[in-house]
């Protein structure tokens, strides 16, 4: 009887060790202080996740912050080493007027189908920064752009934990850390589009 108990105990301990090892692999602490915010290299400004829109104005107005609509801004900057890009700031709001303004803005850029993606709502984050979006004002060849962004993201955050169809026309890569998700992918709707974002989850 005692041998059976010992065997069961060993199996349980081994299972727990494997489980916790998997948890550490999938949900490591975020690198580069991502748990508390994001570092922009030029201008040299640290953006905390708990910032609100007024706080963002205070930090970035003098560096050319542009407003698209309530809850959405962007700036030209350098981060992830030497990469120049546009950086979008999305705040958690639940306002139908702002949604209509955003859809109108996107339509003015020629978007025929604005996806209505409602982020998973965490009311403790109302008014706070929830997503950083990386893009280029003047897009490169999409393959070249994707490879360049992928290279600097992997240099900063390591290999992705999830990848799908890496050699196809629509690759998908994802990194997950505690409280943070990074995804980078190409989707073809009315032509190929590249998406790279860091989100709080």
C-alpha positions in Angstrom: 0.0 0.0 0.0 2.8 2.4 0.9 4.5 1.8 -2.4 1.4 2.7 -4.3 1.0 5.9 -2.3 4.7 6.8 -3.0 4.2 6.1 -6.8 1.1 8.3 -6.9 2.9 11.1 -5.0 5.8 11.0 -7.4 3.4 11.1 -10.4 1.6 14.1 -8.9 4.8 16.0 -8.2 6.1 15.3 -11.7 2.8 16.5 -13.2 2.9 19.7 -11.1 6.5 20.4 -12.2 5.6 20.0 -15.9 2.5 22.3 -15.4 4.5 25.1 -13.7 7.3 24.8 -16.2 4.7 25.3 -19.0 3.2 28.2 -17.2 6.6 29.9 -16.9 7.2 29.3 -20.6 3.9 30.7 -21.8 3.5 33.5 -19.3 7.0 34.8 -18.5 7.3 38.2 -16.9 7.2 40.8 -19.8 10.6 42.0 -20.9 11.6 45.7 -21.4 9.4 46.8 -18.5 6.3 45.9 -20.6 4.5 45.0 -17.4 4.3 48.8 -16.6 4.6 50.5 -20.0 6.5 51.0 -23.2 9.8 52.8 -23.8 10.1 55.0 -26.9 13.7 55.6 -27.9 13.2 58.8 -29.9 11.7 60.9 -28.4 13.0 59.3 -25.3 9.8 58.9 -23.4 8.4 56.1 -21.2 4.6 55.5 -21.6 3.0 53.8 -18.6 0.0 51.5 -19.2 -2.0 53.3 -16.5 -1.8 56.7 -18.4 -5.0 58.4 -19.5 -5.5 60.7 -22.6 -4.6 63.9 -20.7 -1.4 62.3 -19.5 -0.5 61.2 -23.0 -1.0 64.8 -24.2 1.4 66.0 -21.4 4.1 63.6 -22.5 3.8 63.8 -26.2 2.1 67.0 -27.4 5.5 68.6 -27.8 6.7 65.7 -29.9 4.0 65.9 -32.5 1.2 63.7 -31.0 -1.7 63.6 -33.4 -5.3 62.8 -32.5 -7.5 60.6 -34.8 -10.5 60.5 -32.5 -11.3 60.2 -28.8 -9.3 57.2 -27.5 -7.0 57.0 -30.5 -3.7 58.9 -31.1 -0.4 58.3 -32.9 3.1 59.7 -33.2 6.1 59.3 -35.5 8.9 57.8 -33.4 11.7 55.4 -33.1 11.6 52.3 -30.9 12.6 48.6 -30.8 16.2 49.7 -31.4 16.7 51.7 -34.6 13.3 51.3 -36.3 11.4 54.4 -37.4 7.6 53.9 -37.4 4.2 55.3 -36.4 3.0 54.3 -33.0 -0.8 54.3 -32.3 -2.2 54.6 -28.8 -5.6 53.1 -28.1 -7.5 53.9 -24.9 -10.4 51.9 -23.5 -13.6 53.8 -24.0 -17.1 52.7 -24.7 -18.5 55.6 -26.6 -20.7 55.2 -29.7 -19.9 58.8 -30.9 -16.2 58.1 -30.8 -16.8 54.8 -32.7 -18.7 56.7 -35.5 -15.9 59.3 -35.7 -13.3 56.6 -36.1 -15.3 54.8 -38.8 -15.8 58.1 -40.6 -12.0 58.8 -40.4 -11.2 55.3 -41.7 -13.7 55.7 -44.5 -12.0 59.0 -45.5 -8.8 56.9 -45.9 -10.6 54.6 -48.3 -11.4 51.7 -46.0 -14.4 50.0 -47.4 -15.0 47.6 -44.4 -14.1 48.9 -41.0 -14.0 45.9 -38.6 -16.0 46.5 -35.5 -13.7 44.7 -33.0 -14.8 45.4 -29.4 -11.9 44.6 -27.0 -12.5 42.5 -24.0 -13.7 45.0 -21.5 -12.0 45.4 -18.1 -13.8 48.3 -16.4 -10.8 48.9 -14.1 -9.0 50.1 -17.2 -11.7 52.6 -18.4 -9.9 55.6 -19.9 -6.5 53.9 -19.7 -4.1 52.8 -22.4 -4.8 49.3 -23.6 -3.1 48.8 -27.0 0.0 50.1 -28.9 -0.2 49.7 -32.7 2.9 49.8 -34.9 2.6 50.9 -38.6 4.2 52.9 -41.3 2.9 56.1 -42.8 4.4 55.2 -46.1 4.2 51.4 -46.4 7.1 49.5 -47.8 6.7 46.3 -49.9 4.6 44.3 -47.4 7.0 41.3 -47.4 10.0 43.6 -46.7 8.0 45.5 -44.0 6.9 42.3 -42.3 10.4 40.8 -42.3 11.9 44.0 -40.8 9.2 44.4 -38.1 9.5 40.6 -37.3 13.3 40.8 -37.0 13.3 43.7 -34.5 10.4 42.3 -32.5 12.2 38.9 -32.1 15.4 40.8 -31.2 13.5 42.6 -28.4 11.1 39.8 -27.1 12.6 36.6 -28.3 11.1 33.9 -30.5 7.3 33.9 -30.6 5.4 31.2 -28.6 2.9 30.7 -31.4 3.3 30.8 -35.1 1.0 29.8 -37.9 1.7 29.5 -41.6 5.1 31.2 -41.4 5.9 30.6 -45.1 2.5 31.6 -46.4 1.2 34.9 -47.6 -0.7 35.3 -44.3 1.7 34.4 -41.5 0.7 34.9 -37.8 3.1 35.2 -34.8 2.2 35.7 -31.2 4.0 36.3 -27.9 2.3 36.1 -24.5 3.6 37.3 -21.2 1.8 37.9 -18.0 -0.8 40.5 -18.8 0.6 41.3 -22.2 0.0 39.9 -25.7 2.0 40.8 -28.9 0.7 39.7 -32.3 2.1 40.3 -35.7 0.3 39.0 -38.8 -0.8 39.7 -42.4 -4.4 39.5 -43.4 -5.8 39.8 -46.9 -9.2 41.5 -47.1 -9.1 44.1 -49.8 -5.4 43.5 -50.3 -2.7 42.4 -47.8 -2.5 44.4 -44.6 0.2 44.1 -41.9 -0.8 44.3 -38.2 1.6 44.6 -35.3 0.3 45.4 -31.8 1.1 45.1 -28.1 -2.0 44.7 -25.9 -2.9 44.4 -22.3 -4.9 41.3 -21.6 
